[in-house]
């Protein structure tokens, strides 16, 4: 999908209704920062899935195919950056925090008329955006997706029943393998243990449900946590914030 003007940075604003799905596509000549000024996005790209609330954004490297789903109404603001315009881009698709400064700059970039002169006020705004993009911290909102059919069976179950408490031994019995086989597959394909993978799947599902306005107690119990406090403690340990603070 071609972006258009030859300017180093292009910003486009689009608003989507709840449930909109932007089918699989890619940008062959530009990196993209996908930012929801309001609403929540679920992005699938390569062997991964990201949940992106309004205080975060996803960095999508040039040429990477991705599919975007909107949870609730979404005000999407996308930046498209020429590879030669950014010296140190994130090396892979990742979720990044959006600072108040970057959020303000993106709002200003929406009104920049293309093409712009780099030595103009608009050009300086766009260059400051590029500078900011190289300092943003990565946030752990990624769920790796396995290629192995056995792990895919587990992934499908976690997707439909995130409260499933089956142990490694339970899964080994169902799949007709030993526990160590599953452990090796998780390490090789996911870069984490089975327990970490299940926990991440639950927490990302929690983000989706919280974004829909579900109460913390309902989210916690639906995901298999013994109590809201247990869920809140795990959420804060993983994301550094309480669930009630995360979307602020």
N, C-alpha and C positions, 0 to 999 in steps of 0.2 A: 504494500500500500504506500504509494508515493505521497509525500507531505506537501511539496510545492516550492515555496520561495527558497532561494539559495542562502538566505541569512543563516548565521551559525545556530541561532536558537529561534524556534517557532513555538508559539503557545496557541492552543486551540481550546475553546470552551464548548462543552456540550452538556445538556441536561437530559437525563433519562428517567423514565417512569420505573416504578418498582417491578422487578422481575425481568427487566430487559437483559438479553444475552447478546453480547457482541462476539460473533463467531470467530473461529480460529483465523488469525491473520498475522502478518509480520511487516516490519518496516525495513526494507533492504538497505537503506542508506543512512539511517539515523538511530541513535539511542532514544529511548523514551522514558520519561518519568510520568507515571500514571498516578494522579492525585485526585481524590474525592474531597472537594471542599465541604461537602456534606454527604451523608450516606456511607455505605460500606460496600466495598468491592470484594469479590472472590475471583482471583486470577489463577488460571491453570496454564503452566508453561513448562515444556520439557517434561522432566520427571518430578514435577513439584506442584504444590498448590499453596497459595498465599491468601490470608485474610487481611484486608487492608481497610482499617477504619479511617475516619476523616483526619486524624492527627498524624497519620502515616502516609507513605506513598510507596509505590513499587518501582524499582529501577529495572528496566527491560533492555538488555544489550541489543545492539544493532543485529537485525536478522533473526531474532528469536521468535518463533511462533507462539502466540498466546491467545487465550480465550478469556473474556471478562463477563462476569455475571453481577448484576446490581441487586443488592439487598436493600429494599426500600428505594425511595426516590433518591437519585444521585446527581449531584452537580460535579461533573468530571472536568478537570482542568489538566490537560496533557502538555508536557514540554517535549519537543523533538530537537535533539542536539546532534549536530554533525560530529562524527568521531574525532576529527582533527581539532575541534573547538574545545575539547576537554582533555587535559593532560593525564589525569589520574581518575578515570571513571571506576566505579565499582566493577570488579572483575566478572561478576556473575549476577544473574537475577537475584534481587534481594529486597526486603522491606526496609525502608529507612524512616527515621523520625523527621517530621517536617517542623522546623523551628518557626516561631512567630515571624521572624524576618523573612524566611523563604516563603511562607504563606502570603505575606504582604507583597513580596516581589512577584509572585505568581499572579495575584490579583491585578497588579499593575501591568504585567506582561500581556494579559488578555486584551488590553486596549492598545498595544503597540501595533502600529500600522507597518505591514510588511511590503517590501523589504525596508530595513532601517539602516541608517549610517552608523557604523561602529563608533565614530567619534561624537555621536549625538547623545542626548540624555537617554533616549530609548536604548541606544547601544550600550551605554554604561549600566542600565538596569539589567539588560540581558547578560552582560559579562559578570555582574555581581551574582546573578543566579548561578552561572557556571562555577564561580568561586565557592558559593555555598554548597553546591552539589558535591564538591570534593571533600567536604568536612562532615557530612551527615553520618551519625552512628547507625549501624545496622541493627534491626530489631528482630528477635527470633519468632517470626510469624509464618514460618515456612514448614510445610509438612511434606517430606519426601515421599514420592510414589514408587513402589517397587516394580521391577520388571519380571521377577520370578513369579510363576503362576501360583506357587504355594503362598508366598507372601501377599499376592494379590487377593487370594481368598480371604486372608485375615483382614486386609485393607477394606474389602467390601463389607465385611461384617462390622468393622469399627465405624464405617460410614453410616450404615443403617441402624446399628445398635451401639452407640458410643459408651453405653453403660455396661457392656459385656465384660464380665470379670473372669473370663476363661484364663487359666494359667498357661504357661509355656507347655507344661505336660499335657494339658487338655488339647492344645492345638497339635502337639506332636502326635497324639493318639489319633485325632481326626484326619490328619494329613498322611499318616503312615510313615513318619520319619522319627528320628530321635531328637531330643531337645537341643543337642549341640548343633544339629543341622540348621535349625531355625536361628539359633544364636549367631552362627557364622553368616547366614544369609542377611540377617539384620545388620551386622557389622559391615559386611561388604557392600550391600545395596543402599542402606539407609544412613550409615555412619553413626548409628546409635543403637542402644539396646532395645529389646522388645518393650520393656517397661517404659522407657523414654518415648518411644514411638507412640504407644497407646496414650500416654499422658499428653503428648503434643496434639494428637488427634482430638482428644477431649477438650483441651483448652481452646483450640481453634474453633471447634464447634460451639463452645461457650461464647466466644466472641460473636459469632453469627447470631446466636439467640439473644444475647444481651443487646446487640444492635437492633434486633426486632422489638426491643422493649420488654422482654421477659424479665421477671423478677429473679434476683440472685438466688433465692431459696429454690425456686422452681428449676432454674438452670442446674444448680448444684445436684439436686436429687435426680434429675433426669439423666445426668452424666455418670451416676454411680458413686458420687461422693457421699460419705456418711452424714455430713452436715454442711450447712453453708460456711461455717468457720473453717472446716477442712478445705473446702474449695477455695475460699478467699486466701488462705495461707499459701496454697499451692500456686494460685494465680499471681500473688505478689512475689513469691520466690522466683517465678519464671519471668515475669514482665516488669518487676520493680515497682508496680503500682497496684492499688486496690482496684477491683472491678468497677467500683463506682467512680474512680478517677480516670479510668483509661480513655474514655471518649471525650474528656474535657479538653 
